[in-house]
């Protein structure tokens, strides 16, 4: 364990270096915009006592309006960084890079738990270098934190499988709540992962399975409930975890993105005019507009959904999607090519895990989650991050198995023993 910890620390340090060098060389003087600017400005506001206000309206019109356009966790993190005095754009970029490096380390721990030390180091090294992770870190997107909390949730899921105690059920529920407090669609993991895992885990009778489900739900409620209550008290229309779904849906449901060259993407031109200064009212209106358009064009939806999912996985107009993502084109191309290698490896890794008796449900649940996200909204590569965490860990398991087969004399490091 000591040697593994040292080696993992070296990999994490390398992940920090890769990210910070990229920031300093490529992005040092680049301004933030759109979502990254929202997070950065809201973090600044939080550090100065302005709790979750709309940062653009505050700076343009000097108006203080409540905002829950994004879930709170990433803004809170940047707010803590700003509170420590690191309040510049560069400081926020570096802070996001540290999250990405930490995520690589936790993916290493997941790999070790599943297949031993070597698999853990493979997972951490892939995560350290995979452009689809460090691109998000460099531009200050919440997906930096999403990768970290998703990896922590995976650790909790496999710990619960090996020892389905109430305390580990609470950790799993807490992990799912953290994912939801970074990306709202994370709430779906209760149905996609927690429920089936609780009823599949060996060694429990029916009553204890139901108790574990209750513990998981209670842990989620404890963590998410205060944010939901805070929002319900601030807006005219009910807002729970986020008020941004309406904008995402409206921008993805109009003629511009239902056919033609941009099918399956998102367009500002689709957004209706603001009808209120209250985010809850605007969110409701945007959702109504999106649902009405989708209902009137039901015959086109299968092709649109297929295009959205295909764009996210890089199998439908991948080069155009890279351009639409608005990030470093060369790094995006490398990330796309790497994903074409990692995804088949991950499939083999899942096969290996299944043969060894490890559950693959947590990995599959993350893949289903991102498919649902893309199908509902649009095909951005960054929506893949939860699945990419599973892909990296599964690919590391495959590489470890291949090494053991090709070089038997090297031996595979022993896997942690199951709890009874």
C-alpha positions as CSV (number, residue, x, y, z in Angstrom):
1,X,0.0,0.0,0.0
2,X,2.8,2.4,0.8
3,X,4.5,1.9,-2.6
4,X,1.1,2.2,-4.3
5,X,0.5,5.5,-2.4
6,X,3.8,6.9,-3.4
7,X,3.3,5.9,-7.1
8,X,-0.2,7.3,-7.1
9,X,1.1,10.6,-5.6
10,X,3.6,10.8,-8.4
11,X,0.8,10.3,-11.0
12,X,-1.4,12.9,-9.3
13,X,1.5,15.4,-9.3
14,X,2.0,14.8,-13.0
15,X,-1.7,15.4,-13.6
16,X,-1.3,18.8,-11.8
17,X,1.7,19.7,-14.0
18,X,0.0,18.7,-17.2
19,X,-3.0,20.9,-16.4
20,X,-1.2,23.9,-15.1
21,X,1.3,23.9,-18.0
22,X,-1.6,23.8,-20.4
23,X,-3.3,26.7,-18.6
24,X,-0.1,28.8,-18.5
25,X,0.9,28.2,-22.1
26,X,-2.4,28.2,-23.9
27,X,-5.0,30.0,-21.8
28,X,-3.2,32.3,-19.4
29,X,-4.6,35.5,-20.9
30,X,-7.9,34.1,-22.3
31,X,-11.0,35.5,-20.8
32,X,-13.8,33.3,-19.5
33,X,-17.3,33.4,-21.0
34,X,-20.7,31.7,-20.7
35,X,-20.9,29.0,-17.9
36,X,-17.2,29.3,-16.8
37,X,-17.6,33.0,-16.3
38,X,-20.9,32.4,-14.4
39,X,-19.1,30.0,-12.0
40,X,-16.1,32.3,-11.5
41,X,-18.2,35.4,-10.9
42,X,-20.6,33.6,-8.6
43,X,-17.6,32.3,-6.6
44,X,-16.4,35.8,-6.3
45,X,-19.8,37.0,-5.1
46,X,-20.0,34.2,-2.5
47,X,-16.6,35.1,-1.1
48,X,-18.0,38.7,-0.6
49,X,-21.2,37.7,1.1
50,X,-23.6,37.8,-1.9
51,X,-25.2,34.4,-1.7
52,X,-26.1,32.8,-5.0
53,X,-27.1,35.9,-7.0
54,X,-27.2,36.3,-10.8
55,X,-23.7,37.5,-11.4
56,X,-24.2,39.0,-14.9
57,X,-27.2,41.1,-13.8
58,X,-25.3,42.3,-10.8
59,X,-22.5,43.6,-12.9
60,X,-24.5,45.0,-15.8
61,X,-27.5,46.4,-14.1
62,X,-26.3,46.6,-10.5
63,X,-29.3,44.5,-9.5
64,X,-29.2,41.7,-6.9
65,X,-31.4,38.8,-8.1
66,X,-31.4,35.3,-6.7
67,X,-30.0,32.6,-9.0
68,X,-29.9,28.8,-9.1
69,X,-29.1,28.5,-12.8
70,X,-26.5,25.9,-11.9
71,X,-26.4,23.6,-8.8
72,X,-24.3,25.1,-6.0
73,X,-21.3,22.9,-5.4
74,X,-18.8,24.1,-8.0
75,X,-19.6,27.8,-7.3
76,X,-19.1,27.1,-3.5
77,X,-15.7,25.6,-4.2
78,X,-14.6,28.6,-6.2
79,X,-16.1,30.9,-3.5
80,X,-13.8,29.2,-0.9
81,X,-10.9,29.7,-3.2
82,X,-11.7,33.3,-3.6
83,X,-12.2,33.7,0.1
84,X,-8.6,32.6,0.6
85,X,-7.5,35.4,-1.6
86,X,-7.1,33.6,-4.9
87,X,-9.8,35.6,-6.7
88,X,-8.4,35.9,-10.3
89,X,-9.4,34.0,-13.4
90,X,-6.0,32.3,-13.4
91,X,-6.5,31.3,-9.7
92,X,-9.8,29.8,-10.5
93,X,-8.3,27.9,-13.5
94,X,-5.6,26.4,-11.3
95,X,-8.2,25.6,-8.6
96,X,-10.2,23.6,-11.2
97,X,-7.0,21.9,-12.3
98,X,-6.4,20.7,-8.8
99,X,-9.9,19.2,-8.7
100,X,-9.1,17.4,-12.0
101,X,-5.8,16.0,-10.6
102,X,-7.6,14.9,-7.4
103,X,-10.2,13.1,-9.6
104,X,-7.4,11.2,-11.3
105,X,-6.2,10.1,-7.9
106,X,-9.6,8.8,-6.8
107,X,-10.0,7.0,-10.1
108,X,-6.8,5.3,-9.2
109,X,-8.3,4.2,-5.9
110,X,-11.3,2.8,-7.7
111,X,-9.1,0.9,-10.1
112,X,-7.1,-0.5,-7.2
113,X,-10.3,-1.6,-5.4
114,X,-11.5,-3.5,-8.5
115,X,-8.3,-5.0,-9.8
116,X,-5.2,-4.3,-7.8
117,X,-2.4,-1.8,-7.6
118,X,-1.4,-1.9,-11.2
119,X,-4.9,-1.3,-12.5
120,X,-5.2,1.6,-10.1
121,X,-2.1,3.2,-11.4
122,X,-3.2,2.6,-15.0
123,X,-6.6,4.4,-14.2
124,X,-4.9,7.4,-12.6
125,X,-2.4,7.7,-15.4
126,X,-5.1,7.6,-18.1
127,X,-7.2,10.1,-16.2
128,X,-4.2,12.4,-15.8
129,X,-3.6,12.5,-19.5
130,X,-7.1,12.2,-21.0
131,X,-7.9,15.5,-22.7
132,X,-11.6,15.2,-22.2
133,X,-10.9,15.7,-18.5
134,X,-8.2,18.4,-18.4
135,X,-9.9,20.5,-21.1
136,X,-12.8,21.0,-18.6
137,X,-10.4,21.8,-15.8
138,X,-8.5,24.4,-17.9
139,X,-11.7,26.3,-18.9
140,X,-13.3,26.3,-15.4
141,X,-16.3,24.0,-16.0
142,X,-18.1,22.2,-13.2
143,X,-17.2,18.9,-14.9
144,X,-13.9,19.2,-13.0
145,X,-15.7,18.7,-9.8
146,X,-18.1,16.3,-11.4
147,X,-15.3,13.8,-12.3
148,X,-14.1,13.9,-8.7
149,X,-17.5,13.3,-7.0
150,X,-18.4,10.7,-9.6
151,X,-15.2,8.7,-8.8
152,X,-16.0,9.1,-5.0
153,X,-19.5,7.8,-5.6
154,X,-18.1,4.8,-7.5
155,X,-15.8,4.1,-4.5
156,X,-18.9,4.2,-2.2
157,X,-20.9,2.0,-4.5
158,X,-18.3,-0.8,-4.6
159,X,-17.7,-0.4,-0.8
160,X,-21.4,-0.9,-0.3
161,X,-21.5,-4.0,-2.5
162,X,-18.7,-5.6,-0.5
163,X,-20.2,-4.6,2.9
164,X,-23.8,-3.5,2.6
165,X,-23.9,-1.8,6.1
166,X,-26.1,1.2,6.9
167,X,-23.0,3.4,7.1
168,X,-21.9,2.5,3.6
169,X,-25.4,2.9,2.3
170,X,-25.3,6.5,3.7
171,X,-21.9,7.1,1.9
172,X,-23.5,5.9,-1.3
173,X,-26.5,8.2,-0.9
174,X,-24.1,11.1,0.0
175,X,-22.1,10.4,-3.1
176,X,-25.1,10.5,-5.3
177,X,-26.2,13.7,-3.7
178,X,-22.8,15.3,-4.4
179,X,-23.1,14.4,-8.0
180,X,-26.6,16.0,-8.2
181,X,-25.3,19.2,-6.5
182,X,-22.8,19.5,-9.4
183,X,-25.0,18.4,-12.3
184,X,-28.7,18.2,-11.6
185,X,-29.2,15.0,-13.7
186,X,-27.3,13.2,-11.0
187,X,-30.5,12.7,-9.1
188,X,-31.4,10.0,-11.6
189,X,-28.6,7.8,-10.1
190,X,-31.0,7.0,-7.2
191,X,-33.2,5.0,-9.7
192,X,-30.4,4.0,-12.0
193,X,-27.9,2.8,-9.4
194,X,-28.9,2.9,-5.8
195,X,-32.2,1.0,-6.0
196,X,-31.0,-1.9,-8.2
197,X,-27.7,-2.1,-6.3
198,X,-29.6,-2.3,-3.0
199,X,-31.8,-5.2,-4.2
200,X,-28.9,-7.0,-5.9
201,X,-26.3,-6.9,-3.1
202,X,-25.8,-10.3,-1.5
203,X,-26.3,-11.1,2.1
204,X,-29.4,-9.0,3.0
205,X,-33.0,-10.1,3.6
206,X,-35.9,-8.0,2.2
207,X,-36.3,-5.9,5.3
208,X,-32.7,-4.9,5.5
209,X,-32.7,-4.1,1.7
210,X,-35.6,-1.7,2.3
211,X,-33.8,-0.2,5.2
212,X,-30.7,0.4,3.1
213,X,-32.8,2.1,0.4
214,X,-34.2,4.3,3.1
215,X,-30.7,5.2,4.4
216,X,-29.6,6.0,0.9
217,X,-32.6,8.3,0.4
218,X,-32.2,9.9,3.8
219,X,-28.5,10.7,3.1
220,X,-29.5,12.3,-0.2
221,X,-32.2,14.3,1.5
222,X,-29.9,15.6,4.2
223,X,-27.4,16.9,1.7
224,X,-29.7,18.2,-1.0
225,X,-32.7,19.3,1.2
226,X,-31.2,22.6,2.5
227,X,-30.4,23.8,-1.1
228,X,-33.9,22.8,-2.2
229,X,-35.5,24.6,0.7
230,X,-33.3,27.7,0.1
231,X,-34.5,27.8,-3.5
232,X,-38.2,27.3,-2.7
233,X,-38.1,30.4,-0.5
234,X,-36.4,32.6,-3.2
235,X,-38.4,32.2,-6.4
236,X,-42.0,32.8,-7.5
237,X,-42.2,29.5,-9.3
238,X,-40.8,26.3,-7.6
239,X,-37.1,25.8,-8.2
240,X,-35.5,22.7,-6.7
241,X,-31.9,21.9,-7.6
242,X,-31.4,24.1,-10.7
243,X,-33.3,26.6,-12.8
244,X,-31.2,26.0,-15.9
245,X,-33.0,23.0,-17.4
246,X,-35.5,25.3,-19.2
247,X,-32.8,27.1,-21.1
248,X,-31.1,23.9,-22.0
249,X,-34.4,22.4,-23.3
250,X,-35.5,25.5,-25.1
251,X,-32.2,25.8,-26.9
252,X,-32.3,22.2,-28.0
253,X,-35.9,22.2,-29.3
254,X,-36.5,24.3,-32.3
255,X,-36.1,24.2,-36.1
256,X,-32.4,25.2,-36.1
257,X,-31.4,22.0,-34.3
258,X,-34.2,19.5,-35.4
259,X,-32.8,19.3,-39.0
260,X,-30.0,20.6,-41.1
261,X,-26.3,20.7,-40.3
262,X,-26.7,21.4,-36.6
263,X,-29.2,18.6,-35.8
264,X,-28.7,17.3,-32.3
265,X,-27.0,20.5,-31.1
266,X,-28.2,23.7,-29.2
267,X,-28.8,27.2,-30.4
268,X,-29.2,30.6,-28.7
269,X,-31.6,31.6,-31.5
270,X,-34.1,29.0,-30.1
271,X,-34.4,30.8,-26.7
272,X,-37.6,32.8,-26.2
273,X,-37.5,36.3,-24.7
274,X,-37.2,36.7,-21.0
275,X,-40.6,37.4,-19.5
276,X,-39.5,38.0,-15.9
277,X,-36.5,38.9,-13.7
278,X,-37.4,35.7,-11.7
279,X,-35.4,32.6,-12.8
280,X,-38.2,30.3,-11.7
281,X,-40.8,32.0,-14.0
282,X,-38.4,32.0,-16.9
283,X,-37.5,28.4,-16.4
284,X,-41.1,27.4,-16.4
285,X,-41.7,29.4,-19.6
286,X,-38.7,27.9,-21.3
287,X,-39.7,24.4,-20.4
288,X,-43.2,25.0,-21.7
289,X,-41.9,26.3,-25.0
290,X,-39.5,23.3,-25.4
291,X,-42.1,20.7,-24.6
292,X,-44.7,22.3,-26.9
293,X,-42.2,22.3,-29.8
294,X,-41.2,18.7,-29.2
295,X,-44.8,17.6,-29.1
296,X,-45.6,19.3,-32.4
297,X,-42.6,17.6,-34.0
298,X,-42.8,14.1,-32.5
299,X,-42.0,12.5,-35.8
300,X,-38.6,14.2,-35.9
301,X,-37.7,13.3,-32.3
302,X,-36.1,9.8,-33.0
303,X,-33.6,11.3,-35.5
304,X,-32.9,14.3,-33.3
305,X,-32.3,12.1,-30.2
306,X,-30.1,9.8,-32.2
307,X,-28.1,12.8,-33.4
308,X,-27.7,14.1,-29.9
309,X,-26.5,10.8,-28.5
310,X,-24.3,10.2,-31.5
311,X,-22.6,13.6,-31.1
312,X,-21.8,13.0,-27.5
313,X,-20.2,9.7,-28.2
314,X,-18.3,11.0,-31.2
315,X,-20.0,8.9,-33.9
316,X,-22.1,11.5,-35.6
317,X,-20.4,14.5,-37.2
318,X,-17.6,14.3,-34.7
319,X,-15.4,16.9,-36.3
320,X,-18.2,19.4,-36.4
321,X,-19.1,18.7,-32.8
322,X,-15.5,19.3,-31.8
323,X,-15.7,22.7,-33.4
324,X,-19.1,23.4,-31.7
325,X,-17.7,22.5,-28.3
326,X,-15.6,25.7,-28.5
327,X,-12.5,24.4,-27.0
328,X,-8.9,23.7,-28.2
329,X,-9.4,21.9,-31.5
330,X,-6.1,20.0,-31.3
331,X,-6.7,18.8,-27.8
332,X,-10.3,17.9,-28.7
333,X,-9.1,15.8,-31.6
334,X,-6.6,13.9,-29.4
335,X,-9.4,13.4,-26.9
336,X,-11.7,12.0,-29.6
337,X,-9.0,9.6,-30.9
338,X,-8.3,8.5,-27.3
339,X,-11.9,7.8,-26.7
340,X,-12.1,5.6,-29.7
341,X,-9.4,3.5,-28.1
342,X,-10.6,3.6,-24.5
343,X,-14.2,2.7,-25.1
344,X,-13.5,-0.8,-26.7
345,X,-10.9,-1.3,-23.9
346,X,-13.6,-0.4,-21.3
347,X,-16.0,-3.0,-22.9
348,X,-13.3,-5.6,-22.4
349,X,-12.7,-4.4,-18.9
350,X,-16.4,-4.8,-18.0
351,X,-16.2,-8.4,-19.4
352,X,-13.2,-9.1,-17.1
353,X,-14.9,-7.6,-14.1
354,X,-18.1,-9.6,-14.8
355,X,-16.1,-12.9,-15.0
356,X,-14.4,-12.0,-11.7
357,X,-17.8,-11.6,-10.0
358,X,-17.6,-7.8,-9.6
359,X,-20.8,-5.9,-10.3
360,X,-20.7,-3.8,-13.5
361,X,-24.0,-2.0,-12.7
362,X,-22.3,1.1,-11.3
363,X,-20.4,1.6,-14.6
364,X,-23.4,0.9,-16.7
365,X,-25.6,3.2,-14.7
366,X,-23.2,6.1,-15.5
367,X,-23.3,5.3,-19.2
368,X,-27.1,5.2,-19.1
369,X,-27.1,8.5,-17.2
370,X,-25.1,10.4,-19.8
371,X,-27.2,8.9,-22.7
372,X,-30.3,10.2,-21.0
373,X,-28.7,13.6,-20.5
374,X,-27.7,13.9,-24.2
375,X,-31.1,12.6,-25.3
376,X,-33.0,15.2,-23.3
377,X,-30.6,18.1,-24.1
378,X,-27.9,18.0,-26.7
379,X,-24.7,16.2,-27.6
380,X,-21.9,18.1,-25.9
381,X,-18.8,16.0,-25.1
382,X,-18.6,17.4,-21.6
383,X,-21.9,15.7,-20.7
384,X,-20.0,12.4,-21.0
385,X,-17.8,13.0,-17.9
386,X,-19.6,10.6,-15.6
387,X,-19.4,7.8,-18.2
388,X,-15.8,8.8,-19.0
389,X,-14.9,8.1,-15.3
390,X,-16.3,4.6,-15.7
391,X,-14.6,4.2,-19.1
392,X,-11.2,5.1,-17.7
393,X,-11.4,2.7,-14.8
394,X,-12.8,-0.1,-16.9
395,X,-10.1,0.4,-19.5
396,X,-7.5,0.3,-16.8
397,X,-8.9,-3.1,-15.7
398,X,-8.6,-4.3,-19.3
399,X,-4.9,-3.2,-19.5
400,X,-4.1,-4.9,-16.2
401,X,-5.7,-8.1,-17.5
402,X,-3.8,-7.9,-20.8
403,X,-0.5,-7.3,-18.9
404,X,-1.1,-10.3,-16.8
405,X,-1.8,-12.5,-19.9
406,X,1.2,-11.1,-21.9
407,X,3.7,-11.1,-19.0
408,X,2.6,-13.7,-16.5
409,X,5.9,-13.6,-14.7
410,X,5.2,-10.0,-13.7
411,X,2.1,-11.2,-11.9
412,X,-0.9,-9.1,-11.0
413,X,-0.9,-7.2,-7.8
414,X,-3.3,-8.8,-5.3
415,X,-6.7,-7.3,-5.3
416,X,-8.2,-6.2,-2.0
417,X,-10.0,-9.1,-0.3
418,X,-13.8,-9.0,-0.1
419,X,-15.4,-8.3,3.2
420,X,-17.4,-11.3,4.4
